[in-house]
Amino acid sequence: MDRNKKFNRMGKIIEVNGECYTGHFAGEEIDLTLELKGKIVRSVPLCPFFFNVIFPYLNTLQFGGTLPWQEAPNILIDACPDSEKVKIRIERTLVD
């Protein structure tokens, strides 16, 4: 893990089954970068229950770690805790 590298992470809702009670919709894009310009972001526009589930993975991706069970090292695909109604694809990109 290289802590000197800086990453952005963008999420895209790729699937919604039924009604999402917080209004997420397929195709919605969400900036999930936790650190910008050396400061921690105070909030992200994602359902708090979903955010709670993916936060450890976001943290890992933010600071250069990998998720070995995912097919690609810079992509996370996960689902919300409410019967997997909403699925998100998060891609990490290196900041120049």
Residue pairs with C-beta under 8 A, 6 or more apart in sequence:
1 63
1 64
1 65
2 64
3 63
3 64
5 64
5 94
5 95
6 35
6 94
6 95
7 33
7 61
7 62
7 63
7 64
7 92
7 93
7 94
7 95
8 31
8 33
8 92
8 93
8 95
9 31
9 32
9 33
9 34
9 58
9 61
9 62
9 90
9 91
9 92
9 93
10 29
10 30
10 31
10 32
10 33
10 90
10 91
10 93
11 29
11 30
11 31
11 32
11 46
11 88
11 89
11 90
11 91
12 27
12 28
12 29
12 30
12 88
12 89
12 90
12 91
13 24
13 25
13 26
13 27
13 28
13 29
13 30
13 86
13 87
13 88
14 26
14 77
14 87
14 88
14 89
15 26
15 86
15 87
16 24
16 25
16 26
16 85
16 86
16 87
17 83
17 84
17 85
17 86
18 83
18 85
19 85
20 47
20 80
20 85
20 86
21 47
21 82
22 47
22 50
24 46
24 47
24 50
24 86
30 44
30 45
30 46
30 88
31 44
31 45
32 44
32 46
32 58
32 90
33 41
33 62
34 40
34 41
34 44
34 58
34 59
34 62
35 41
35 62
44 51
47 80
47 86
49 80
49 81
49 82
50 80
50 81
50 86
50 88
52 81
53 78
53 80
53 81
54 76
54 78
54 88
54 90
57 67
57 76
57 78
57 90
58 76
58 90
60 66
60 67
61 67
61 74
61 76
61 90
61 92
62 92
66 73
67 73
67 76
70 76
70 77
74 91
74 92
74 93
75 89
75 90
75 91
75 92
76 89
76 90
77 87
77 88
77 89
77 90
78 87
78 88
78 90
79 85
79 86
79 87
79 88
80 86
80 87
80 88
